[in-house]
Amino acid sequence: MKRLVILGAGTAGTTMANHLHHKLNRKEWEIDIIDERTEHHYQPGYLFLPFDIYQPADIVKSIKEFVPSDVHLITKKIDRIVAGENFIQMADGDTVPYDLLIIATGAKIAPEETEGMKGKEWYQSVFDFYTYEGALALRDKLRNWEGGNLVVHITEMPIKCPVAPLEFAFLADSFFRNKKMRDKVKITYVTPLSGAFTKPKSTAALEHLLHEKDIFIESDFAIAEVNNETKTIVDYGGKEIPFDLLVTVPTNKGDELMERSGLGDDLNYVATNKETLRSKNYANVFVIGDATDIPASKAGSVAHFEAEILTENILHFVNDESLTATFDGHANCFIETGNSKALLIDFNYTTEPVEGTFPFAGIGPLQLLKESRMNHWGKLAFRWIYWNVLLKGIAIPFVSSNMSTAGKKIN
């Protein structure tokens, strides 16, 4: 009996378990999935917790609820991967051998990487919303905050869901307007990028919205420290931006397990072929989702599209065939802009977000790179799709794993 081991029961790992448990020959293959956690979090929901749009029950469920019954769930901490010898060393001393390994260990925030970020103001006037704990603490702060300088800040790229900080700034604008206190809040969006986003056309559209909503932007800001005494963020050139409330996206890193295992780069991401999703160093190791070093967005939609490609390549691999399925970097992201509206962007490695209609050419009903209420409802509907379709490995109708150009105004 051969053994497939999946590390991580988050979005990517759970989706792969659901794809493969009925596609691999179960008389020949056993499937294990390992995660020390017992709860599965709908991470896009963290964005909505601070504004009381979602409640904890909307985004937290049991991991067991989504792992197929014929897949062995191991709830233990992993010490390291011994890739050269094809086994997993567990923290309790047990070992789990494998014939085929899928790494889906995700990414985490690392506020300790920036001087002063996790200082005395952490969860007092400095918050993240990329963790459940941070989003809840920020919710409690916003319920009674009386205003001042709100700074929404990105430390460095890459980050999970690269549009989420922009969404936070837009939702904050809407939140304070609804509370009749927008005039008491100055919102500044601070980014290490030279503009609001990584792609030129979407950057232009998003910066227009920032200006329209009286949100200031500070670009090319490479943070050196958070000064807890003066309540400022300071870049390496000495520039200071004051805050009364700092909502920061700390450095994102892959799991520490990769460092212990000698498999990660400086940020603990695993060297991965961007098309086949196979490890560049081990033929029987594949990587998916936020754990990879590929130049695609670290987002749930990407993990979903990757899972379809990876499933094909896993089947090719076990049948000793060439890995012919290729991932094109497809990402599909709703961007909440406040006031029950949202943008939608659809892009891949080579094609930037452009205007058009989605998923049907000329029909939509969703509009690309334009605010609409339909896009907003699409964003909210995604939570149901996540729990009931995406995690269960069910293909989303009319949305292919590789990006379609139909309906897009591509020059």
Beta strands, then each sheet from edge to edge (+ up, - down):
strand 1: 2-7
strand 2: 29-34
strand 3: 39-41
strand 4: 60-62
strand 5: 72-74
strand 6: 78-82
strand 7: 87-90
strand 8: 95-97
strand 9: 100-103
strand 10: 107-109
strand 11: 126-127
strand 12: 148-154
strand 13: 185-190
strand 14: 215-218
strand 15: 223-227
strand 16: 232-235
strand 17: 240-242
strand 18: 245-249
strand 19: 252-254
strand 20: 285-287
strand 21: 331-338
strand 22: 341-347
strand 23: 356-360
strand 24: 364-368
sheet 1: 5+ 2+ 1+ 9+ 20+
sheet 2: 3+ 4-
sheet 3: 6+ 7- 8+
sheet 4: 10+ 19-
sheet 5: 11+ 18+ 12+ 13+ 14+
sheet 6: 15+ 16- 17+
sheet 7: 21+ 22-
sheet 8: 23+ 24-
end
